[in-house]
Amino acid sequence: MKKRHILILAIVVTTTFFSSLAYSQTQQSSLGLWQKDFDAAKLQASEIEVIQAFLAFKKYYRSLIDGRWGKGSQGALERYSVSTSSNAKPTFQTVFSLLGDFGRIVEKDAWRPFYVSELDMSHMVPIEQARYEKNQNPAPYTYQGKLTSAVLPLTTSYVVGNQAETINLHGKARVMGASDKDAYELYNPDLLITSYKNRMGSVYTRSDKKRNGNWSTVIIETPMTVLVSLISSSIRNGKQPAWNLPTDGYLLKIARSATGITSKEAEADASGDWSGIQDEAKNAGSGFIVSADGHVVTTSPVVSGCAQVMVDETEYDVQATKDKSGLALLRPKTAAPVSEFAQIILFGPNEGDTVAAVGIPLAGGGNQIAIAKGAVTSTTGLGENEATQQISAKYQPGKLGGPLLNTSGYVVGVVISRYEASKLEAFATGRRMEEHLAASKLDTRAIRELADGNPKHIDFAVSGDALMNFLIENNIELAFGLDDEVLDKQSLSDRGAAITRPVRCR
């Protein structure tokens, strides 16, 4: 009898174990890529370098930034994970949290690779407001130079000398750091390192032997230990690239997957050349009525280069366009007074507010509107462009130029594509701005979405302020929405249908 009970218990335990194992495997497979356990084997060396650099800045990693993932790198990431989430087993979300956290610092202080040709060495440095001076009388050395920062308490010196001169440099460093019990020394035939702290701060001296027999030395002096850790671990012989994630890497694959960005869009955004991507909304989109006289607002790409513009079956002229906002104002060729037109709110929306993107998708082939609800995830667009805002409501070809409504049915923006958002950012800055997490601002925005731990779909709209200014400039009398009644789904759809129209070229 006892044997039977034991057998039944064993079967129950075994069944429960394998059931839980199967569940955990199913659960793991159903997770988004960003939620899965971190696996360095999926990453390229350049991706690992970025992670190592950021861990070094956070003081979790104290070895070389070399793109090789070992116990030191894994341990550093685990310690970071415990400090931020109390979880000793890091996920890819842990990495994105790290990237977003440090990325803001990198961007603020403009960290870039700094290459000294005389030494044939480079390292990362906060280059913003930095000044480099070459010593015209370097004796007894072959070369001397110095980089100082007007923003951070940092001085980096560069020396080229023979072996005796180089050993003398490290000898002086040893004397200065004699009282530091934690001083670090490394003396190899081709590499010398002396690092110490004193009451003035930290000093790090590294010398590399070159093929011509001379030694190239970098000396970092700063009261901020974290700067020594980051700069010293980034020192390389030769040139090095910026801390940008590779466009074909696994981390950006995760970021794009979670936010709806395509690889082609990200690459086009990085280069500023969208010619290789077919803009499905060109010369066909949506618009909405903004005046009792029947004026319609849409976006410039919808009506660009058209010989004839049709709104429903009525012919319209292009009255005005604006490059900064990408908006276009259409006027009916013959009087077409209407009873219903858009109402605009004076202020908002705010980040987190619910919105609805309204338009007439091309796929429908008719005039049936479609509404996609979402939220305002950022009140600025790419490159912090204030003429645009980021939304999580999904864009569809044909919706370009349609109204973005709040929950009361008032217009708070104009729906645009990622393509148009990128173009408007480039126009606003006048150039392609270099990013610090990725070459593409779409990718950078996607990384920051994941850094917050709750990634949202990324699409864009022209801001309500930009729309209002555009209409005022063109003498359109505005109607403002004042109440804050929250409409149900059908009422919101009816409000959108009353003002939204298909815009086509013939």
DOMIKOL-860918 format. One record per residue (C-alpha): residue number from 1; x negated, y negated, z; residue in three letters. Coordinates in steps of 0.1 Angstrom, whole numbers, plus 5000, padded with zeros to 4 digits. Last residue first. Layout:
BEGIN
TORLO   num      x      y      z   residu
TORLO   NUM      X      Y      Z      Ala
...
***
This chain:
BEGIN
TORLO   num      x      y      z   residu
TORLO   506   5055   4368   4391      Arg
TORLO   505   5044   4364   4427      Cys
TORLO   504   5064   4376   4457      Arg
TORLO   503   5075   4363   4492      Val
TORLO   502   5101   4384   4510      Pro
TORLO   501   5121   4364   4536      Arg
TORLO   500   5123   4362   4574      Thr
TORLO   499   5146   4336   4591      Ile
TORLO   498   5179   4355   4598      Ala
TORLO   497   5162   4389   4598      Ala
TORLO   496   5140   4379   4628      Gly
TORLO   495   5170   4367   4648      Arg
TORLO   494   5189   4399   4640      Asp
TORLO   493   5160   4421   4650      Ser
TORLO   492   5157   4402   4683      Leu
TORLO   491   5195   4407   4689      Ser
TORLO   490   5192   4444   4681      Gln
TORLO   489   5162   4450   4705      Lys
TORLO   488   5177   4430   4734      Asp
TORLO   487   5169   4394   4738      Leu
TORLO   486   5151   4379   4768      Val
TORLO   485   5166   4345   4776      Glu
TORLO   484   5138   4319   4780      Asp
TORLO   483   5156   4288   4769      Asp
TORLO   482   5138   4259   4751      Leu
TORLO   481   5132   4269   4715      Gly
TORLO   480   5119   4239   4695      Phe
TORLO   479   5131   4228   4661      Ala
TORLO   478   5103   4210   4641      Leu
TORLO   477   5108   4184   4615      Glu
TORLO   476   5083   4191   4587      Ile
TORLO   475   5062   4161   4579      Asn
TORLO   474   5033   4181   4564      Asn
TORLO   473   5008   4173   4592      Glu
TORLO   472   5036   4183   4617      Ile
TORLO   471   5040   4217   4600      Leu
TORLO   470   5002   4224   4601      Phe
TORLO   469   5000   4213   4638      Asn
TORLO   468   5028   4236   4648      Met
TORLO   467   5013   4266   4630      Leu
TORLO   466   4979   4260   4645      Ala
TORLO   465   4995   4257   4680      Asp
TORLO   464   5015   4289   4675      Gly
TORLO   463   4983   4308   4667      Ser
TORLO   462   4977   4326   4635      Val
TORLO   461   4982   4363   4641      Ala
TORLO   460   4959   4393   4646      Phe
TORLO   459   4956   4430   4649      Asp
TORLO   458   4937   4453   4673      Ile
TORLO   457   4954   4484   4689      His
TORLO   456   4948   4485   4726      Lys
TORLO   455   4921   4500   4747      Pro
TORLO   454   4929   4504   4784      Asn
TORLO   453   4896   4508   4803      Gly
TORLO   452   4885   4472   4801      Asp
TORLO   451   4853   4483   4783      Ala
TORLO   450   4874   4500   4757      Leu
TORLO   449   4889   4467   4745      Glu
TORLO   448   4855   4451   4747      Arg
TORLO   447   4841   4477   4723      Ile
TORLO   446   4870   4470   4699      Ala
TORLO   445   4862   4433   4700      Arg
TORLO   444   4826   4440   4692      Thr
TORLO   443   4836   4463   4663      Asp
TORLO   442   4858   4436   4648      Leu
TORLO   441   4831   4411   4653      Lys
TORLO   440   4808   4433   4632      Ser
TORLO   439   4771   4435   4636      Ala
TORLO   438   4776   4453   4670      Ala
TORLO   437   4770   4446   4706      Leu
TORLO   436   4751   4413   4703      His
TORLO   435   4768   4397   4673      Glu
TORLO   434   4751   4375   4647      Glu
TORLO   433   4775   4347   4635      Met
TORLO   432   4783   4347   4598      Arg
TORLO   431   4784   4311   4589      Arg
TORLO   430   4807   4280   4588      Gly
TORLO   429   4820   4289   4623      Thr
TORLO   428   4857   4282   4615      Ala
TORLO   427   4854   4294   4579      Phe
TORLO   426   4838   4327   4590      Ala
TORLO   425   4865   4332   4617      Glu
TORLO   424   4892   4325   4591      Leu
TORLO   423   4878   4351   4567      Lys
TORLO   422   4876   4377   4595      Ser
TORLO   421   4912   4370   4605      Ala
TORLO   420   4923   4373   4569      Glu
TORLO   419   4908   4407   4565      Tyr
TORLO   418   4922   4418   4599      Arg
TORLO   417   4956   4410   4584      Ser
TORLO   416   4978   4380   4594      Ile
TORLO   415   5011   4376   4612      Val
TORLO   414   5021   4340   4619      Val
TORLO   413   5025   4327   4655      Gly
TORLO   412   5047   4319   4685      Val
TORLO   411   5081   4318   4667      Val
TORLO   410   5111   4321   4691      Tyr
TORLO   409   5132   4352   4693      Gly
TORLO   408   5135   4351   4731      Ser
TORLO   407   5111   4381   4735      Thr
TORLO   406   5084   4362   4716      Asn
TORLO   405   5083   4362   4678      Leu
TORLO   404   5054   4366   4653      Leu
TORLO   403   5067   4354   4620      Pro
TORLO   402   5058   4370   4586      Gly
TORLO   401   5028   4358   4565      Gly
TORLO   400   5013   4392   4560      Leu
TORLO   399   5041   4417   4568      Lys
TORLO   398   5038   4432   4533      Gly
TORLO   397   5010   4456   4542      Pro
TORLO   396   5016   4467   4578      Gln
TORLO   395   5002   4452   4609      Tyr
TORLO   394   5006   4469   4643      Lys
TORLO   393   5016   4449   4674      Ala
TORLO   392   4985   4449   4696      Ser
TORLO   391   4978   4412   4692      Ile
TORLO   390   4947   4390   4689      Gln
TORLO   389   4951   4352   4685      Gln
TORLO   388   4941   4328   4657      Thr
TORLO   387   4933   4291   4653      Ala
TORLO   386   4913   4293   4686      Glu
TORLO   385   4885   4313   4670      Asn
TORLO   384   4867   4331   4699      Glu
TORLO   383   4844   4347   4673      Gly
TORLO   382   4873   4368   4662      Leu
TORLO   381   4906   4357   4675      Gly
TORLO   380   4916   4337   4706      Thr
TORLO   379   4946   4341   4730      Thr
TORLO   378   4937   4377   4736      Ser
TORLO   377   4957   4408   4741      Thr
TORLO   376   4990   4393   4730      Val
TORLO   375   5014   4422   4733      Ala
TORLO   374   5031   4447   4711      Gly
TORLO   373   5064   4452   4693      Lys
TORLO   372   5066   4461   4656      Ala
TORLO   371   5096   4449   4637      Ile
TORLO   370   5105   4459   4601      Ala
TORLO   369   5126   4438   4578      Ile
TORLO   368   5147   4453   4549      Gln
TORLO   367   5143   4432   4518      Asn
TORLO   366   5135   4461   4494      Gly
TORLO   365   5106   4483   4482      Gly
TORLO   364   5102   4498   4516      Gly
TORLO   363   5065   4504   4512      Ala
TORLO   362   5058   4467   4508      Leu
TORLO   361   5068   4461   4544      Pro
TORLO   360   5091   4431   4551      Ile
TORLO   359   5079   4412   4581      Gly
TORLO   358   5082   4407   4619      Val
TORLO   357   5055   4411   4644      Ala
TORLO   356   5070   4412   4679      Ala
TORLO   355   5055   4398   4711      Val
TORLO   354   5052   4407   4748      Thr
TORLO   353   5031   4384   4768      Asp
TORLO   352   4998   4399   4781      Gly
TORLO   351   4976   4369   4773      Glu
TORLO   350   4998   4338   4772      Asn
TORLO   349   5021   4327   4744      Pro
TORLO   348   5021   4298   4749      Gly
TORLO   347   5034   4263   4750      Phe
TORLO   346   5057   4243   4727      Leu
TORLO   345   5079   4271   4715      Ile
TORLO   344   5090   4272   4679      Ile
TORLO   343   5125   4277   4664      Gln
TORLO   342   5126   4291   4630      Ala
TORLO   341   5155   4285   4606      Phe
TORLO   340   5192   4291   4604      Glu
TORLO   339   5218   4269   4586      Ser
TORLO   338   5200   4267   4552      Val
TORLO   337   5197   4240   4525      Pro
TORLO   336   5184   4252   4491      Ala
TORLO   335   5177   4221   4470      Ala
TORLO   334   5159   4231   4438      Thr
TORLO   333   5122   4239   4434      Lys
TORLO   332   5122   4252   4470      Pro
TORLO   331   5092   4241   4491      Arg
TORLO   330   5065   4265   4503      Leu
TORLO   329   5039   4258   4530      Leu
TORLO   328   5008   4279   4531      Ala
TORLO   327   4987   4289   4561      Leu
TORLO   326   4951   4301   4562      Gly
TORLO   325   4945   4283   4596      Ser
TORLO   324   4913   4264   4587      Lys
TORLO   323   4919   4266   4550      Asp
TORLO   322   4952   4248   4550      Lys
TORLO   321   4978   4250   4522      Thr
TORLO   320   5004   4226   4510      Ala
TORLO   319   5036   4222   4489      Gln
TORLO   318   5033   4256   4470      Val
TORLO   317   5064   4254   4448      Asp
TORLO   316   5094   4278   4452      Tyr
TORLO   315   5116   4299   4428      Glu
TORLO   314   5146   4315   4444      Thr
TORLO   313   5153   4352   4440      Glu
TORLO   312   5141   4362   4475      Asp
TORLO   311   5113   4337   4478      Val
TORLO   310   5096   4337   4444      Met
TORLO   309   5063   4320   4436      Val
TORLO   308   5053   4315   4400      Gln
TORLO   307   5019   4311   4384      Ala
TORLO   306   5003   4326   4414      Cys
TORLO   305   4966   4320   4422      Gly
TORLO   304   4969   4323   4459      Ser
TORLO   303   5005   4328   4471      Val
TORLO   302   5002   4357   4495      Val
TORLO   301   4965   4350   4503      Pro
TORLO   300   4975   4315   4516      Ser
TORLO   299   4997   4326   4544      Thr
TORLO   298   5035   4321   4547      Thr
TORLO   297   5057   4292   4558      Val
TORLO   296   5090   4285   4541      Val
TORLO   295   5109   4252   4536      His
TORLO   294   5146   4257   4532      Gly
TORLO   293   5158   4221   4537      Asp
TORLO   292   5170   4230   4573      Ala
TORLO   291   5134   4237   4581      Ser
TORLO   290   5110   4265   4590      Val
TORLO   289   5121   4295   4570      Ile
TORLO   288   5099   4326   4573      Phe
TORLO   287   5074   4343   4550      Gly
TORLO   286   5065   4378   4539      Ser
TORLO   285   5040   4394   4516      Gly
TORLO   284   5030   4400   4480      Ala
TORLO   283   5004   4380   4461      Asn
TORLO   282   4976   4398   4480      Lys
TORLO   281   4990   4422   4506      Ala
TORLO   280   4972   4453   4495      Glu
TORLO   279   4938   4436   4498      Asp
TORLO   278   4916   4461   4481      Gln
TORLO   277   4883   4464   4500      Ile
TORLO   276   4851   4461   4481      Gly
TORLO   275   4854   4423   4478      Ser
TORLO   274   4855   4420   4516      Trp
TORLO   273   4819   4406   4519      Asp
TORLO   272   4813   4389   4552      Gly
TORLO   271   4786   4415   4559      Ser
TORLO   270   4797   4425   4593      Ala
TORLO   269   4834   4420   4585      Asp
TORLO   268   4831   4442   4554      Ala
TORLO   267   4814   4469   4575      Glu
TORLO   266   4841   4468   4601      Ala
TORLO   265   4869   4469   4575      Glu
TORLO   264   4853   4498   4557      Lys
TORLO   263   4849   4517   4590      Ser
TORLO   262   4885   4513   4599      Thr
TORLO   261   4898   4495   4630      Ile
TORLO   260   4928   4511   4647      Gly
TORLO   259   4918   4504   4683      Thr
TORLO   258   4910   4538   4698      Ala
TORLO   257   4895   4553   4667      Ser
TORLO   256   4874   4521   4660      Arg
TORLO   255   4858   4523   4694      Ala
TORLO   254   4851   4560   4692      Ile
TORLO   253   4835   4557   4658      Lys
TORLO   252   4816   4528   4671      Leu
TORLO   251   4801   4550   4698      Leu
TORLO   250   4794   4578   4673      Tyr
TORLO   249   4771   4558   4651      Gly
TORLO   248   4777   4548   4615      Asp
TORLO   247   4776   4510   4622      Thr
TORLO   246   4746   4514   4643      Pro
TORLO   245   4750   4497   4677      Leu
TORLO   244   4732   4464   4679      Asn
TORLO   243   4704   4456   4704      Trp
TORLO   242   4683   4438   4678      Ala
TORLO   241   4657   4457   4658      Pro
TORLO   240   4620   4462   4668      Gln
TORLO   239   4588   4450   4653      Lys
TORLO   238   4554   4466   4660      Gly
TORLO   237   4542   4482   4693      Asn
TORLO   236   4571   4480   4716      Arg
TORLO   235   4580   4463   4749      Ile
TORLO   234   4617   4470   4759      Ser
TORLO   233   4609   4485   4793      Ser
TORLO   232   4589   4454   4803      Ser
TORLO   231   4617   4430   4793      Ile
TORLO   230   4645   4448   4812      Leu
TORLO   229   4626   4456   4844      Ser
TORLO   228   4608   4422   4845      Val
TORLO   227   4641   4404   4840      Leu
TORLO   226   4658   4424   4868      Val
TORLO   225   4630   4414   4892      Thr
TORLO   224   4640   4377   4889      Met
TORLO   223   4611   4357   4904      Pro
TORLO   222   4595   4357   4870      Thr
TORLO   221   4561   4364   4854      Glu
TORLO   220   4557   4388   4824      Ile
TORLO   219   4522   4394   4810      Ile
TORLO   218   4518   4411   4776      Val
TORLO   217   4484   4422   4765      Thr
TORLO   216   4470   4433   4731      Ser
TORLO   215   4436   4451   4733      Trp
TORLO   214   4409   4450   4706      Asn
TORLO   213   4394   4482   4692      Gly
TORLO   212   4406   4476   4656      Asn
TORLO   211   4432   4503   4660      Arg
TORLO   210   4448   4486   4689      Lys
TORLO   209   4447   4494   4726      Lys
TORLO   208   4478   4484   4745      Asp
TORLO   207   4478   4462   4776      Ser
TORLO   206   4507   4457   4800      Arg
TORLO   205   4509   4432   4829      Thr
TORLO   204   4540   4428   4851      Tyr
TORLO   203   4543   4400   4877      Val
TORLO   202   4572   4398   4901      Ser
TORLO   201   4581   4369   4924      Gly
TORLO   200   4563   4340   4940      Met
TORLO   199   4561   4357   4974      Arg
TORLO   198   4544   4386   4958      Asn
TORLO   197   4554   4416   4936      Lys
TORLO   196   4533   4440   4916      Tyr
TORLO   195   4529   4456   4882      Ser
TORLO   194   4497   4468   4865      Thr
TORLO   193   4498   4487   4832      Ile
TORLO   192   4470   4499   4810      Leu
TORLO   191   4475   4519   4778      Leu
TORLO   190   4450   4534   4753      Asp
TORLO   189   4426   4554   4776      Pro
TORLO   188   4452   4556   4803      Asn
TORLO   187   4454   4535   4835      Tyr
TORLO   186   4488   4531   4851      Leu
TORLO   185   4494   4510   4882      Glu
TORLO   184   4525   4502   4902      Tyr
TORLO   183   4526   4480   4933      Ala
TORLO   182   4550   4493   4959      Asp
TORLO   181   4528   4486   4989      Lys
TORLO   180   4524   4450   4977      Asp
TORLO   179   4495   4434   4996      Ser
TORLO   178   4470   4441   4969      Ala
TORLO   177   4491   4426   4942      Gly
TORLO   176   4469   4395   4935      Met
TORLO   175   4438   4417   4937      Val
TORLO   174   4452   4443   4913      Arg
TORLO   173   4463   4415   4889      Ala
TORLO   172   4427   4402   4889      Lys
TORLO   171   4415   4436   4880      Gly
TORLO   170   4441   4439   4853      His
TORLO   169   4429   4408   4835      Leu
TORLO   168   4392   4420   4840      Asn
TORLO   167   4401   4453   4823      Ile
TORLO   166   4414   4432   4793      Thr
TORLO   165   4383   4411   4791      Glu
TORLO   164   4360   4442   4792      Ala
TORLO   163   4381   4460   4765      Gln
TORLO   162   4382   4431   4741      Asn
TORLO   161   4409   4404   4739      Gly
TORLO   160   4443   4395   4726      Val
TORLO   159   4466   4378   4751      Val
TORLO   158   4503   4370   4753      Tyr
TORLO   157   4521   4353   4782      Ser
TORLO   156   4557   4355   4792      Thr
TORLO   155   4572   4329   4815      Thr
TORLO   154   4606   4332   4831      Leu
TORLO   153   4627   4311   4855      Pro
TORLO   152   4658   4312   4831      Leu
TORLO   151   4674   4283   4811      Val
TORLO   150   4644   4263   4798      Ala
TORLO   149   4626   4295   4790      Ser
TORLO   148   4588   4298   4785      Thr
TORLO   147   4568   4318   4759      Leu
TORLO   146   4530   4316   4760      Lys
TORLO   145   4502   4323   4736      Gly
TORLO   144   4465   4333   4737      Gln
TORLO   143   4443   4348   4711      Tyr
TORLO   142   4407   4360   4707      Thr
TORLO   141   4400   4356   4744      Tyr
TORLO   140   4372   4338   4761      Pro
TORLO   139   4383   4314   4748      Ala
TORLO   138   4419   4308   4738      Pro
TORLO   137   4414   4271   4727      Asn
TORLO   136   4444   4263   4705      Gln
TORLO   135   4468   4281   4729      Asn
TORLO   134   4500   4289   4710      Lys
TORLO   133   4532   4277   4724      Glu
TORLO   132   4566   4294   4723      Tyr
TORLO   131   4597   4276   4737      Arg
TORLO   130   4630   4292   4747      Ala
TORLO   129   4663   4274   4746      Gln
TORLO   128   4681   4306   4740      Glu
TORLO   127   4656   4334   4733      Ile
TORLO   126   4666   4356   4762      Pro
TORLO   125   4639   4382   4755      Val
TORLO   124   4636   4417   4740      Met
TORLO   123   4601   4429   4732      His
TORLO   122   4576   4429   4704      Ser
TORLO   121   4540   4438   4696      Met
TORLO   120   4517   4433   4667      Asp
TORLO   119   4495   4412   4690      Leu
TORLO   118   4488   4384   4666      Glu
TORLO   117   4523   4390   4650      Ser
TORLO   116   4542   4382   4682      Val
TORLO   115   4577   4396   4678      Tyr
TORLO   114   4607   4386   4700      Phe
TORLO   113   4638   4408   4697      Pro
TORLO   112   4669   4389   4708      Arg
TORLO   111   4689   4382   4739      Trp
TORLO   110   4712   4351   4734      Ala
TORLO   109   4717   4342   4771      Asp
TORLO   108   4755   4343   4770      Lys
TORLO   107   4757   4371   4745      Glu
TORLO   106   4734   4394   4765      Val
TORLO   105   4753   4386   4796      Ile
TORLO   104   4787   4393   4780      Arg
TORLO   103   4773   4425   4766      Gly
TORLO   102   4762   4437   4800      Phe
TORLO   101   4797   4443   4813      Asp
TORLO   100   4812   4454   4779      Gly
TORLO    99   4784   4478   4772      Leu
TORLO    98   4785   4493   4807      Leu
TORLO    97   4823   4498   4806      Ser
TORLO    96   4818   4513   4772      Phe
TORLO    95   4793   4538   4786      Val
TORLO    94   4816   4547   4815      Thr
TORLO    93   4845   4552   4790      Gln
TORLO    92   4823   4577   4772      Phe
TORLO    91   4826   4598   4804      Thr
TORLO    90   4803   4599   4834      Pro
TORLO    89   4804   4627   4860      Lys
TORLO    88   4795   4612   4893      Ala
TORLO    87   4828   4595   4896      Asn
TORLO    86   4831   4568   4922      Ser
TORLO    85   4843   4544   4894      Ser
TORLO    84   4818   4516   4892      Thr
TORLO    83   4790   4526   4915      Ser
TORLO    82   4794   4563   4908      Val
TORLO    81   4793   4557   4871      Ser
TORLO    80   4761   4536   4874      Tyr
TORLO    79   4745   4564   4894      Arg
TORLO    78   4755   4589   4867      Glu
TORLO    77   4741   4567   4840      Leu
TORLO    76   4708   4564   4857      Ala
TORLO    75   4706   4601   4863      Gly
TORLO    74   4713   4608   4827      Gln
TORLO    73   4686   4584   4816      Ser
TORLO    72   4660   4599   4840      Gly
TORLO    71   4670   4635   4832      Lys
TORLO    70   4664   4629   4795      Gly
TORLO    69   4679   4610   4766      Trp
TORLO    68   4653   4597   4741      Arg
TORLO    67   4659   4564   4724      Gly
TORLO    66   4627   4549   4737      Asp
TORLO    65   4636   4523   4762      Ile
TORLO    64   4608   4533   4786      Leu
TORLO    63   4615   4540   4823      Ser
TORLO    62   4632   4522   4851      Arg
TORLO    61   4669   4528   4847      Tyr
TORLO    60   4695   4519   4873      Tyr
TORLO    59   4684   4483   4877      Lys
TORLO    58   4715   4468   4859      Lys
TORLO    57   4691   4454   4832      Phe
TORLO    56   4676   4489   4828      Ala
TORLO    55   4710   4505   4824      Leu
TORLO    54   4717   4480   4796      Phe
TORLO    53   4684   4488   4779      Ala
TORLO    52   4690   4526   4783      Gln
TORLO    51   4724   4523   4767      Ile
TORLO    50   4711   4503   4738      Val
TORLO    49   4683   4527   4733      Glu
TORLO    48   4707   4556   4733      Ile
TORLO    47   4726   4541   4704      Glu
TORLO    46   4694   4536   4685      Ser
TORLO    45   4684   4572   4690      Ala
TORLO    44   4717   4584   4675      Gln
TORLO    43   4744   4598   4697      Leu
TORLO    42   4763   4631   4698      Lys
TORLO    41   4737   4649   4719      Ala
TORLO    40   4742   4622   4746      Ala
TORLO    39   4775   4638   4756      Asp
TORLO    38   4797   4618   4780      Phe
TORLO    37   4828   4636   4791      Asp
TORLO    36   4860   4626   4772      Lys
TORLO    35   4880   4595   4778      Gln
TORLO    34   4866   4575   4749      Trp
TORLO    33   4874   4603   4724      Leu
TORLO    32   4911   4601   4735      Gly
TORLO    31   4922   4630   4756      Leu
TORLO    30   4943   4658   4741      Ser
TORLO    29   4913   4681   4738      Ser
TORLO    28   4904   4677   4775      Gln
TORLO    27   4940   4685   4785      Gln
TORLO    26   4940   4716   4764      Thr
TORLO    25   4907   4727   4779      Gln
TORLO    24   4920   4719   4814      Ser
TORLO    23   4952   4738   4807      Tyr
TORLO    22   4933   4769   4794      Ala
TORLO    21   4911   4769   4825      Leu
TORLO    20   4942   4764   4848      Ser
TORLO    19   4959   4794   4831      Ser
TORLO    18   4926   4814   4833      Phe
TORLO    17   4924   4807   4871      Phe
TORLO    16   4961   4813   4877      Thr
TORLO    15   4960   4846   4859      Thr
TORLO    14   4929   4858   4878      Thr
TORLO    13   4944   4847   4912      Val
TORLO    12   4978   4864   4904      Val
TORLO    11   4961   4896   4891      Ile
TORLO    10   4938   4897   4921      Ala
TORLO     9   4967   4893   4945      Leu
TORLO     8   4986   4921   4928      Ile
TORLO     7   4956   4944   4931      Leu
TORLO     6   4951   4935   4968      Ile
TORLO     5   4988   4942   4975      His
TORLO     4   4985   4975   4957      Arg
TORLO     3   4954   4985   4976      Lys
TORLO     2   4972   4977   5009      Lys
TORLO     1   5000   5000   5000      Met
***
